[in-house]
Amino acid sequence: MKPVYTPDAVPPLPVFSQAAISGDHVYVSGNIGCTKDFKLVEGGIQAETRAALENLSKVLKAAGSGLEHIVKANIYMLNMKDEFQLMNAIYAEFFAADKMPARTCVGVAYLPFGAAVEIECVAEIPK
């Protein structure tokens, strides 16, 4: 296992890495929509989703991968009932319609720093 770090992305907390490479895959830790000093971006679920995916993209790039190589994404949301479609609208902007990765989306009781959404993924590292 090789940890991944890039100063371009939100820094990891001391208890985990931004991502870890194992074999030809990269496992990216959960990303919330925050700034590098852990302040949530303003604008609600859509702004947070966009910021989380942009950060995810930076970490994937540092690992030699990219959003287009995501095999599986996991999304955690505080309010799936009211915000699921809003999150999906932004999520869909980041992926080609014919190349959507497998995905799980679950409702949770709490996310770090009071975030509305957190996204993690597993991606291939192309050769």
FIVEXSE-312940 format. One line per field, with one value per residue (C-alpha): residue in one letter; x, y, z. Coordinates in Angstrom, 1 decimal. Example, Ala and Ser with C-alpha at 12.3 -4.5 7.8 and 13.67 -1.06 7.14 Angstrom:
// residues 2
residu = (a;s)
xx = (12.3;13.7)
yy = (-4.5;-1.1)
zz = (7.8;7.1)
***
This chain:
// residues 127
residu = (m;k;p;v;y;t;p;d;a;v;p;p;l;p;v;f;s;q;a;a;i;s;g;d;h;v;y;v;s;g;n;i;g;c;t;k;d;f;k;l;v;e;g;g;i;q;a;e;t;r;a;a;l;e;n;l;s;k;v;l;k;a;a;g;s;g;l;e;h;i;v;k;a;n;i;y;m;l;n;m;k;d;e;f;q;l;m;n;a;i;y;a;e;f;f;a;a;d;k;m;p;a;r;t;c;v;g;v;a;y;l;p;f;g;a;a;v;e;i;e;c;v;a;e;i;p;k)
xx = (0.0;1.3;-0.3;-1.2;-0.8;-1.2;-1.0;-3.6;-6.4;-7.9;-5.3;-6.1;-6.6;-3.8;-5.7;-5.9;-4.5;-6.1;-5.9;-4.0;-2.8;-2.9;-2.0;-3.6;-6.3;-6.6;-8.9;-9.8;-10.9;-14.2;-14.3;-16.7;-17.3;-14.9;-11.9;-8.4;-9.0;-12.0;-14.7;-17.8;-18.3;-21.4;-24.3;-25.8;-25.8;-25.0;-22.0;-20.7;-21.1;-19.2;-16.4;-16.2;-15.9;-13.3;-11.2;-11.7;-10.5;-7.3;-6.5;-7.1;-4.8;-2.1;-2.5;-2.2;-5.9;-9.0;-12.7;-13.2;-11.4;-13.7;-15.1;-17.2;-18.3;-20.0;-22.0;-23.2;-25.9;-27.7;-30.9;-31.6;-35.3;-35.0;-31.6;-31.0;-32.0;-30.0;-26.9;-27.5;-27.7;-24.2;-22.8;-24.0;-22.0;-18.7;-19.3;-20.1;-23.7;-22.5;-19.6;-21.2;-19.4;-21.1;-22.5;-24.0;-25.8;-26.9;-28.4;-26.5;-27.1;-23.9;-21.0;-17.7;-17.8;-21.6;-21.3;-24.4;-22.5;-19.4;-18.0;-15.4;-14.3;-12.2;-10.6;-8.3;-4.9;-4.5;-1.3)
yy = (0.0;3.4;6.6;9.4;13.1;16.3;19.8;20.8;19.0;19.4;18.1;14.8;14.6;12.9;9.6;8.8;9.4;11.3;8.0;4.7;2.9;-0.9;-2.7;-0.9;0.7;3.9;4.0;7.6;8.7;10.5;14.1;16.8;20.2;22.3;24.6;23.6;25.1;22.8;25.4;24.2;26.0;28.1;27.3;24.1;20.6;21.4;23.6;21.0;18.2;20.2;21.0;17.4;16.1;18.7;17.7;14.0;14.8;16.4;13.4;11.0;13.1;12.9;9.1;8.9;8.4;10.6;10.8;8.9;5.9;5.6;2.1;2.6;5.6;5.8;8.8;9.7;12.3;13.9;14.6;12.1;12.8;16.5;16.8;13.6;15.0;18.2;16.2;14.0;17.1;18.1;14.6;14.0;17.0;15.2;11.9;11.0;9.6;6.3;5.9;6.3;4.3;1.9;3.8;3.5;6.4;6.2;8.5;9.1;10.9;13.0;13.9;15.6;19.3;19.3;18.6;17.7;15.2;13.0;11.1;8.4;6.1;3.3;4.0;2.2;3.6;3.3;1.8)
zz = (0.0;-0.9;0.6;-1.7;-0.8;-2.8;-1.5;-4.2;-2.3;1.2;3.6;5.3;9.1;11.0;11.2;7.4;4.0;1.1;-0.8;-0.9;-3.9;-3.9;-7.1;-10.0;-8.0;-5.8;-2.8;-2.1;1.3;1.8;0.6;1.8;0.2;2.2;1.8;2.7;6.2;6.7;6.3;4.4;1.1;0.9;-1.3;0.1;-1.1;-4.7;-3.9;-1.4;-4.0;-6.6;-4.1;-2.9;-6.5;-7.5;-4.5;-5.3;-8.8;-7.5;-5.3;-8.2;-10.4;-7.8;-7.9;-11.7;-12.2;-12.8;-12.4;-15.7;-14.1;-11.1;-10.8;-7.6;-5.7;-2.3;-1.3;2.2;2.6;5.6;3.8;0.9;1.0;0.0;-1.6;-3.5;-6.9;-6.2;-5.5;-8.6;-10.8;-9.9;-9.8;-13.4;-14.6;-13.7;-15.6;-19.2;-19.3;-20.9;-18.4;-15.0;-12.3;-10.0;-7.0;-3.6;-1.8;1.8;4.3;7.5;10.8;10.8;8.6;9.5;10.1;9.6;5.9;3.8;1.6;1.6;-1.4;-1.6;-4.4;-5.9;-9.2;-11.7;-12.4;-16.1;-17.5)
***
